[in-house]
Amino acid sequence: MPLYVNAGGLRAIVGARTASLLLGVVPSLALSQSLLSAEPAALAPVTVTATRIETPSFDIPASIDRVGSDAIREARGRINISESLGGVPGLQARDRQNYAQDVQISVRGFGARSTFGIRGVRLYVDGIPATFPDGQGQISHVDLGSTERIEVLRGPYSALYGNSSGGVISVFTEEGAAHPVVDFSVAGGSNGQLRIGTKLSGTAGNLGYLLSGSHFRTDGYRDHSAAERNIGNLKLKLQLDPASALTLIANSVDLSKAQDPLGLTRAQYAANPQGVDPSALRFDTRKTVAQTQAGLIFERRIDASNTLRALAYTGHRATTQFQSIPVATQANPLHPGGVIDLSSRYSGADVRWTFRGALASLPFSVVAGVAYDRLVQDRRGFQNFATIAGSTVLGIQGALRRDETDKASNLDEYLQGTLQLSKDWSVSAGLRHSSVRVNSGDHFITGANGDDSGSATYSATLPVVGILYALSDSVHVYGTAGRGFETPTLNELAYVPSGTPGLNFGLQPSRSDNLEIGFKTRSDRFGDMNVAVFSTRTDREIVTLSNVGGRSTYQNAGSTRRQGAELGWSKTFVESLRAQVALTWLDATYRDAFKACSGTPCTAATQQTVPAGNAIPGVAARTAWASLAWMPPAGWRAAVDGRYTSRVQVNDANSDAAAGFAALGASVGYAASIGPWALGAFVRADNLLDRRYAGSVIVNEGNARFFEPAPGRTWLVGASAALSF
């Protein structure tokens, strides 16, 4: 086990009231101040833009981490965003070894219940939302081969982005290189995994350009888990004049093959973790995705203090998914079938004004803007079987069982600013008003299946305020409070608990109150350390009511509490030797009892009580990650990393759990420059000790197929070559 978290000590800290927490942290800050006050030099500032104004992360009263290109690409497969997020405290990213179900991402316990895509966390790629207006997101179109950095914002500040409670993940692609560069990379390894990537980057006059693409395929660690994916990315930045720039961003993803092995029951997992439930083979469960999108960003520096930025984007995403729902269930004339066919057309705009100057002679910055996003989703359902020559054939698209057009839109106005009250004190505040509307038009009206059209509107005003105090040039302490909300997504509205067609418009948004205090240190002697203690209380939490055959229904429960502590530390000991540690303790529990169902339709006979105090499933109470890397610009390189995750409850009843685990990874490589060529190669091994563990769980799966096994020991070999002109 590479790391150990003292959960008892942290529980004592976090369990107290906010005032007591602050009193408990201040002595540590005073100690840090005494240690660092004599430090003659500080580390170079790391700037971030996830808060909309480029600012050193050290000066922001919030938990925010920046993952650079080296961590994203060095000795990595560049396949899943989860590869490079282990060093972010408070964030749990799991590669499910199932490309039909996307990566699982949760931040401080938000998003853990999602069985499809990413929710509870806002996603952006180059400023373009990767989260739909209803709060559902996906990030499969990111080409990690051309990603320059990833910024992760957690806690109360995320409310300034609207419909989310957990945090914000912003991905930024590279700018065009100063001189033309052609890059080629290849990596292959265990389970038939292969990724081939290429990139062209450069500048021609006032135009900077970046064009990248990748092809990935795998046979899969488990049976029936093969996948094939192509990603393309284009970024053009035209400097119109010294004060104006226009950026075009376009990308696409084609997931032409993604078999779905489903989860495994406890018995299946114990007998054969590489196996598959027989229903996946009978119904040939699988998924295909094709997405293209484009956006334009115009930036104009009006004068030394004022800047205008306007963004417009549009895109289309087509998804087809075959599920393993019994034929008898699908044969019900009111059932929507076992094949989901979604055609999503989305677009939006964001216009903002930024001022950086003075207010009453005090340094002052403010951002004001308005955002509008729209989604039109044609949702059709078909039976996952057909009768051919008198025989029932499974795994093929059959009769139409659902046909509707669902729409979601949001109109958000936001205002945020920071005032430097003195050399040591600054205050940041913001306000966002969100109005979200969903509408469903039913086109499948026949026989017992009536008109299930309907609409709902949700709105909220979300304030945030934070105060930062500089104990010294090397130690900052802050406190932040904010309010957040989450609307039901269209996927959460998609199915009615009774099993009848239509949308579940009885669902209401959840609302949360968030508090966070913390301190940050930066110095050459002691490195870079961020510590945060947080508490979030959510009312009307959206929880699973039933989850059977790949179909989930949801309800509003009472309140929940998420409280915990995070620590992130990194230090460069000598020029090329860097250590990094991320620790998280999280207590996520239901504060009120509620009833859930073990079957569909949800009836009194299938209900069970979830008692207050149960842990929110899908969330590990303790996680730890550490790495030590020797990465000189040229020559031999090596790195070792370890991670630990405590046990994870699989359902609201807390009747079973995935055991905790520790895993170790290592890599060795070589880099060289020969004339205009930059060459590199590496070998990486993961799960070196060949541990058996569940990499992720399917929360509240009604057939008790909770477990998604992680691979045993795996190997990856890669090489790259870049030619500069």
Disulfide bonds with the S-S distance in Angstrom:
Cys597-Cys602 1.84
